Amino acid sequence: MKIALTLLSLTLVAGLHAKTFEGDLTIAVEADGESQEMSVTTKGDKMSIKLPELGGGFALMDWGSKIAKIVMPEQRMFLEAPAADLAPGVPEVGEGEVEVTNETKDILGFTTRKVIFTSGTDSATLWMTSDLGSFTMMGGLDSQQAPAEFRQAFPNGALALEMIYTDGEESATVRITAVNPRSVATTELEVPKGYSKMSLPDGMNFPGMP
């Protein structure tokens, strides 16, 4: 299972035209017997993602324009491609069933509520809080696509602090291990001035991506 796929069910934290989370998140991912940690800075529909595979570089995602950029500070260069290229082969969220339970758990000092999502052999258990606004790694669902039960339970949107995903054969766990709400400057989510754009050869994926 590609690590990108483990982030798929986080799209359940639909924006719902609510206030979105702004600040920094540290996200730990465990899948295929491997673990990975990423640092995310987000504001609105833009975010910066720092991954170990990128060395000192980072990815910039703009879900408004659906453009992704890999920034390489040492070379003072960046690559640009459709945002979907960061997760090749990941299917869109299809129809499924959502169960919002009354079970709660404290995570990082926030009260979360257990949500179970199933679609065929795929299932995800998410612990979601409405205390931080909405957040989505991969574009998310709009207010019309989000299941009615989810909209009723989280009218102002929600953020998954923990998620366990399985496709019937493999499983993955995603946990947010640190949260830092703050005001993010627009320049933090842009390519620094003076960087040159380079083209990605046909058939090649972004460096550090599956």
C-alpha positions as CSV (number, residue, x, y, z in Angstrom):
1,M,0.0,0.0,0.0
2,K,1.4,3.4,-0.9
3,I,1.7,5.8,2.0
4,A,-0.3,8.3,-0.1
5,L,-3.2,5.9,0.1
6,T,-3.2,6.0,3.8
7,L,-4.0,9.7,3.7
8,L,-7.1,9.1,1.5
9,S,-9.7,8.7,4.2
10,L,-8.5,12.1,5.7
11,T,-10.6,13.6,2.8
12,L,-13.6,12.8,5.0
13,V,-12.8,16.0,7.0
14,A,-14.6,18.0,4.4
15,G,-14.4,21.8,4.4
16,L,-18.2,22.2,4.6
17,H,-17.7,25.9,4.0
18,A,-16.4,26.1,7.6
19,K,-13.3,27.6,9.1
20,T,-10.3,25.7,8.0
21,F,-7.4,24.8,10.3
22,E,-4.4,27.2,10.0
23,G,-1.0,26.4,11.4
24,D,1.4,23.5,11.7
25,L,0.7,19.7,12.1
26,T,3.2,16.9,12.6
27,I,1.8,13.7,11.1
28,A,3.1,10.2,11.7
29,V,2.2,7.4,9.2
30,E,2.7,3.7,9.6
31,A,2.2,1.4,6.6
32,D,3.8,-1.6,4.9
33,G,5.9,-2.1,8.0
34,E,7.5,1.3,7.6
35,S,7.0,4.5,9.5
36,Q,7.2,8.1,8.2
37,E,6.8,11.5,9.7
38,M,5.8,14.6,7.8
39,S,5.5,18.3,8.8
40,V,2.6,20.2,7.3
41,T,1.9,24.0,7.4
42,T,-1.5,24.9,6.0
43,K,-3.7,27.9,5.4
44,G,-6.9,27.8,3.4
45,D,-6.5,25.5,0.4
46,K,-2.7,25.7,0.4
47,M,-0.1,23.8,2.3
48,S,3.6,23.0,2.6
49,I,4.7,19.4,3.3
50,K,8.1,18.4,4.5
51,L,9.1,14.8,4.0
52,P,12.4,13.0,4.8
53,E,12.5,11.7,1.3
54,L,12.9,15.3,0.0
55,G,16.0,16.0,2.1
56,G,15.9,19.7,2.8
57,G,13.2,20.2,0.2
58,F,9.5,20.5,0.6
59,A,6.2,20.1,-1.4
60,L,3.8,23.0,-2.0
61,M,0.2,22.0,-2.6
62,D,-2.5,24.4,-4.0
63,W,-5.8,22.6,-4.1
64,G,-7.5,25.7,-5.6
65,S,-5.3,25.6,-8.7
66,K,-4.6,21.8,-8.3
67,I,-0.9,22.5,-8.8
68,A,1.9,20.9,-6.8
69,K,5.5,22.1,-6.6
70,I,8.6,20.4,-5.2
71,V,11.0,23.1,-3.9
72,M,14.7,22.3,-3.7
73,P,16.5,25.0,-1.7
74,E,20.0,23.7,-2.3
75,Q,19.5,24.0,-6.0
76,R,17.3,27.1,-5.8
77,M,14.9,25.3,-8.2
78,F,11.4,23.8,-8.2
79,L,9.4,21.3,-10.1
80,E,5.7,21.8,-11.0
81,A,3.1,19.3,-11.9
82,P,-0.6,18.6,-11.3
83,A,-1.3,17.9,-7.6
84,A,-2.7,14.5,-8.5
85,D,0.8,13.4,-9.5
86,L,1.9,13.4,-5.9
87,A,-0.4,10.3,-5.4
88,P,-0.5,8.4,-8.6
89,G,-3.0,5.6,-8.8
90,V,-4.9,6.7,-5.7
91,P,-8.7,6.3,-6.3
92,E,-11.2,8.9,-5.5
93,V,-13.5,8.4,-2.5
94,G,-16.5,6.5,-3.7
95,E,-19.8,5.8,-2.2
96,G,-19.7,4.3,1.3
97,E,-21.3,4.3,4.7
98,V,-20.4,6.6,7.5
99,E,-21.2,5.8,11.1
100,V,-20.7,8.7,13.6
101,T,-20.6,7.1,17.0
102,N,-20.9,8.6,20.5
103,E,-17.6,7.1,21.6
104,T,-15.0,9.8,22.5
105,K,-11.3,9.9,23.3
106,D,-8.9,12.6,24.4
107,I,-6.1,13.2,21.9
108,L,-3.5,16.0,22.5
109,G,-6.0,17.6,24.9
110,F,-8.8,17.7,22.3
111,T,-12.0,15.7,22.6
112,T,-12.4,13.5,19.5
113,R,-15.4,11.4,18.3
114,K,-15.1,8.0,16.6
115,V,-16.2,7.9,13.0
116,I,-16.3,4.7,11.0
117,F,-16.2,4.8,7.2
118,T,-16.7,1.7,5.0
119,S,-16.7,1.2,1.3
120,G,-16.6,-2.4,0.0
121,T,-13.6,-4.0,1.6
122,D,-12.1,-0.7,2.6
123,S,-12.7,0.7,6.0
124,A,-11.3,3.6,8.1
125,T,-11.8,4.4,11.8
126,L,-11.2,8.1,12.4
127,W,-11.0,10.0,15.7
128,M,-12.2,13.5,14.8
129,T,-12.4,16.8,16.6
130,S,-14.4,19.9,15.8
131,D,-12.2,22.1,18.0
132,L,-9.6,23.0,15.4
133,G,-11.5,23.7,12.2
134,S,-11.3,21.5,9.1
135,F,-8.2,20.1,7.5
136,T,-7.7,17.8,4.5
137,M,-4.5,16.4,3.0
138,M,-5.8,15.7,-0.5
139,G,-8.3,18.3,-1.5
140,G,-11.3,16.9,0.5
141,L,-14.9,16.7,-0.2
142,D,-17.2,19.7,-0.8
143,S,-20.3,20.3,1.2
144,Q,-22.6,18.4,-1.2
145,Q,-20.4,15.3,-1.3
146,A,-19.9,14.8,2.4
147,P,-22.3,12.2,3.9
148,A,-25.4,13.7,5.6
149,E,-24.6,12.0,8.9
150,F,-21.2,13.6,8.9
151,R,-22.5,17.0,8.1
152,Q,-25.0,16.7,10.9
153,A,-22.4,15.6,13.4
154,F,-19.8,18.1,12.4
155,P,-21.7,21.2,10.9
156,N,-18.5,23.3,11.3
157,G,-16.2,20.7,9.9
158,A,-13.6,18.5,11.7
159,L,-10.1,17.3,11.8
160,A,-9.0,13.7,12.1
161,L,-6.3,13.4,14.8
162,E,-6.0,9.6,14.4
163,M,-7.0,7.3,11.6
164,I,-6.7,3.5,11.0
165,Y,-7.3,2.4,7.5
166,T,-7.6,-1.1,6.0
167,D,-8.4,-2.5,2.6
168,G,-9.0,-6.0,3.8
169,E,-5.4,-7.1,3.3
170,E,-3.2,-4.3,4.5
171,S,-3.6,-1.6,7.1
172,A,-2.1,1.8,7.8
173,T,-2.3,4.2,10.7
174,V,-2.1,8.0,10.6
175,R,-1.7,10.1,13.7
176,I,-1.3,13.8,14.2
177,T,1.3,14.0,17.0
178,A,1.6,17.7,17.3
179,V,-0.7,20.7,16.6
180,N,0.3,24.3,16.5
181,P,-2.6,26.7,15.5
182,R,-1.1,30.0,14.3
183,S,-1.3,32.7,11.7
184,V,0.5,31.5,8.6
185,A,2.1,34.1,6.2
186,T,1.2,33.6,2.6
187,T,4.9,33.7,1.7
188,E,5.4,30.5,3.7
189,L,3.3,28.6,1.1
190,E,5.0,30.1,-2.0
191,V,8.2,29.3,-3.9
192,P,10.9,31.7,-2.7
193,K,11.8,34.5,-5.0
194,G,14.8,33.9,-7.3
195,Y,14.1,30.1,-7.7
196,S,14.2,28.7,-11.3
197,K,11.5,26.3,-12.6
198,M,12.7,23.0,-14.1
199,S,10.6,20.5,-16.1
200,L,9.9,16.9,-14.9
201,P,10.8,14.4,-17.7
202,D,7.9,12.4,-19.1
203,G,7.3,9.2,-17.2
204,M,9.0,10.4,-14.0
205,N,7.3,11.0,-10.7
206,F,8.2,13.7,-8.2
207,P,11.4,12.8,-6.3
208,G,10.6,11.0,-3.0
209,M,7.1,10.2,-4.1
210,P,5.7,6.7,-5.0
